[in-house]
Amino acid sequence: MGNKVKSDFLFAQPSFASGAARVFDLFGQFDEYNISDTTAEADTKAIAADWIVVGQDMSDAIEQNESEMQAT
């Protein structure tokens, strides 16, 4: 349950400062997203991140089940 991978590859990760700057961004110039060379590359990265998260969730569930089985 230590290192977690996030499955939000295609979403912007704004900071507080960029959020504050958006107040004055009337034309959407501050919008910045994770960029890939092709749509296929972006999809591949996003799907890989999704499956890593699924694997982490499965591992967490197995660990939780094992600790519950030992407690009984």
DRENFIFI-580375 format. One record per atom (N, C-alpha, C): residue in one letter; atom name; x, y, z. Coordinates in nm, 2 decimals. Each point is the difference from the previous one (the first is absolute). Layout:
DRENFIFI-580375
seba filo px py pz
A CA X Y Z;
...
//
This chain:
DRENFIFI-580375
seba filo px py pz
M N 0.08 -0.12 0.00;
M CA -0.08 0.12 0.00;
M C 0.09 0.13 0.00;
G N 0.12 -0.01 -0.04;
G CA 0.09 0.11 0.00;
G C -0.01 0.09 -0.11;
N N 0.08 -0.02 -0.11;
N CA 0.00 0.08 -0.11;
N C -0.12 -0.01 -0.09;
K N -0.08 0.10 -0.02;
K CA -0.12 0.00 -0.08;
K C 0.02 0.07 -0.13;
V N -0.04 -0.06 -0.11;
V CA 0.00 0.06 -0.13;
V C -0.14 0.06 -0.02;
K N 0.00 0.12 -0.05;
K CA -0.13 0.06 -0.03;
K C -0.04 -0.03 -0.15;
S N -0.13 -0.02 -0.02;
S CA -0.04 -0.02 -0.13;
S C -0.07 0.12 -0.06;
D N 0.07 0.11 0.01;
D CA -0.06 0.13 -0.05;
D C 0.09 0.06 -0.10;
F N 0.06 -0.08 -0.09;
F CA 0.11 0.04 -0.09;
F C -0.05 0.11 -0.09;
L N -0.12 -0.01 -0.05;
L CA -0.05 0.10 -0.10;
L C -0.05 0.13 0.06;
F N 0.00 0.01 0.13;
F CA -0.06 0.12 0.06;
F C 0.11 0.10 0.04;
A N -0.04 0.13 0.00;
A CA 0.10 0.10 0.04;
A C 0.02 -0.01 0.15;
Q N 0.11 0.04 0.05;
Q CA 0.04 0.00 0.14;
Q C 0.03 0.14 0.04;
P N -0.10 0.09 0.02;
P CA 0.03 0.14 0.03;
P C 0.05 0.02 0.14;
S N 0.08 0.09 0.02;
S CA 0.05 0.04 0.14;
S C -0.10 0.11 0.05;
F N 0.02 0.04 0.13;
F CA -0.08 0.11 0.05;
F C 0.03 0.13 -0.07;
A N 0.12 0.02 -0.04;
A CA 0.04 0.13 -0.07;
A C -0.07 0.00 -0.13;
S N 0.01 -0.11 -0.08;
S CA -0.07 0.00 -0.13;
S C -0.15 0.01 0.01;
G N -0.05 -0.05 0.11;
G CA -0.15 0.01 0.02;
G C -0.03 0.15 0.03;
A N 0.08 0.07 0.08;
A CA -0.02 0.14 0.02;
A C 0.01 0.08 -0.13;
A N 0.10 -0.04 -0.08;
A CA 0.02 0.07 -0.13;
A C -0.11 -0.01 -0.09;
R N -0.08 -0.11 0.01;
R CA -0.11 -0.02 -0.09;
R C -0.11 0.10 0.02;
V N 0.00 0.07 0.11;
V CA -0.10 0.11 0.02;
V C 0.02 0.10 -0.11;
F N 0.12 0.03 -0.04;
F CA 0.03 0.10 -0.10;
F C 0.01 -0.06 -0.14;
D N -0.01 -0.13 -0.02;
D CA 0.02 -0.07 -0.13;
D C -0.13 0.00 -0.07;
L N -0.03 0.11 -0.07;
L CA -0.13 0.01 -0.07;
L C -0.01 -0.09 -0.13;
F N 0.11 -0.03 -0.06;
F CA 0.00 -0.07 -0.12;
F C 0.05 -0.15 0.01;
G N 0.02 -0.05 0.12;
G CA 0.04 -0.14 0.01;
G C 0.14 -0.03 -0.04;
Q N 0.09 0.10 0.02;
Q CA 0.14 -0.02 -0.04;
Q C 0.08 -0.08 0.10;
F N -0.05 -0.01 0.12;
F CA 0.08 -0.08 0.11;
F C -0.03 -0.15 0.00;
D N -0.10 -0.04 -0.08;
D CA -0.03 -0.14 -0.01;
D C 0.11 -0.08 -0.05;
E N 0.05 -0.10 0.09;
E CA 0.11 -0.08 -0.04;
E C -0.03 -0.14 0.04;
Y N 0.01 -0.09 -0.10;
Y CA -0.02 -0.14 0.03;
Y C 0.12 -0.09 -0.03;
N N 0.00 -0.12 0.04;
N CA 0.10 -0.09 -0.03;
N C 0.00 -0.03 -0.15;
I N 0.11 0.02 -0.07;
I CA 0.00 -0.01 -0.14;
I C 0.07 -0.12 -0.05;
S N -0.05 -0.07 -0.10;
S CA 0.07 -0.11 -0.06;
S C 0.01 0.03 -0.15;
D N 0.09 -0.07 -0.07;
D CA 0.02 0.03 -0.14;
D C -0.12 -0.04 -0.08;
T N -0.07 -0.11 0.03;
T CA -0.11 -0.05 -0.07;
T C -0.11 -0.04 0.10;
T N -0.12 -0.01 -0.05;
T CA -0.11 -0.04 0.08;
T C 0.01 -0.15 0.04;
A N 0.06 -0.08 -0.08;
A CA 0.03 -0.14 0.04;
A C 0.10 0.00 0.11;
E N 0.10 0.08 0.00;
E CA 0.10 0.00 0.11;
E C -0.07 0.05 0.13;
A N -0.09 0.10 -0.01;
A CA -0.07 0.04 0.12;
A C -0.09 -0.11 0.06;
D N -0.07 -0.07 -0.09;
D CA -0.09 -0.10 0.04;
D C 0.08 -0.12 0.06;
T N 0.11 -0.03 -0.06;
T CA 0.09 -0.11 0.06;
T C 0.05 0.04 0.14;
K N 0.04 0.12 0.02;
K CA 0.05 0.04 0.13;
K C -0.12 0.00 0.10;
A N -0.11 0.05 -0.04;
A CA -0.12 0.00 0.09;
A C -0.05 -0.14 0.04;
I N 0.00 -0.08 -0.10;
I CA -0.05 -0.14 0.03;
I C 0.10 -0.07 0.09;
A N 0.13 0.01 -0.03;
A CA 0.10 -0.06 0.09;
A C -0.01 0.05 0.14;
A N -0.02 0.13 0.02;
A CA -0.01 0.05 0.13;
A C -0.13 -0.05 0.07;
D N -0.11 -0.02 -0.08;
D CA -0.12 -0.05 0.06;
D C 0.02 -0.15 0.05;
W N 0.07 -0.08 -0.08;
W CA 0.03 -0.14 0.04;
W C 0.09 -0.01 0.12;
I N 0.09 0.10 0.01;
I CA 0.09 0.00 0.11;
I C -0.08 0.02 0.13;
V N -0.10 0.10 -0.01;
V CA -0.08 0.03 0.11;
V C -0.09 -0.13 0.04;
V N -0.05 -0.06 -0.10;
V CA -0.08 -0.13 0.02;
V C 0.08 -0.10 0.07;
G N 0.13 -0.02 -0.04;
G CA 0.09 -0.09 0.07;
G C 0.02 0.04 0.15;
Q N 0.02 0.13 0.02;
Q CA 0.02 0.05 0.14;
Q C -0.12 -0.03 0.08;
D N -0.12 0.03 -0.06;
D CA -0.13 -0.03 0.08;
D C -0.01 -0.15 0.03;
M N 0.03 -0.08 -0.09;
M CA 0.00 -0.15 0.02;
M C 0.10 -0.03 0.11;
S N 0.12 0.05 0.00;
S CA 0.10 -0.03 0.10;
S C -0.05 0.05 0.14;
D N -0.06 0.12 0.00;
D CA -0.05 0.05 0.13;
D C -0.11 -0.09 0.05;
A N -0.09 -0.05 -0.08;
A CA -0.11 -0.08 0.04;
A C 0.05 -0.14 0.05;
I N 0.10 -0.05 -0.06;
I CA 0.06 -0.13 0.04;
I C 0.07 0.02 0.14;
E N 0.08 0.11 0.02;
E CA 0.06 0.03 0.13;
E C -0.11 0.02 0.11;
Q N -0.10 0.07 -0.03;
Q CA -0.11 0.02 0.10;
Q C -0.06 -0.13 0.03;
N N -0.03 -0.09 -0.10;
N CA -0.06 -0.13 0.03;
N C 0.09 -0.08 0.08;
E N 0.13 0.00 -0.03;
E CA 0.09 -0.08 0.08;
E C 0.01 0.04 0.14;
S N 0.00 0.14 0.03;
S CA 0.01 0.05 0.13;
S C -0.13 -0.03 0.08;
E N -0.11 0.00 -0.07;
E CA -0.13 -0.04 0.07;
E C 0.00 -0.15 0.03;
M N 0.05 -0.08 -0.09;
M CA 0.00 -0.14 0.03;
M C 0.10 -0.04 0.11;
Q N 0.10 0.08 0.02;
Q CA 0.10 -0.03 0.11;
Q C -0.06 0.05 0.13;
A N -0.09 0.10 0.00;
A CA -0.06 0.05 0.12;
A C -0.11 -0.09 0.06;
T N -0.05 -0.09 -0.09;
T CA -0.11 -0.09 0.05;
T C 0.06 -0.13 0.05;
//
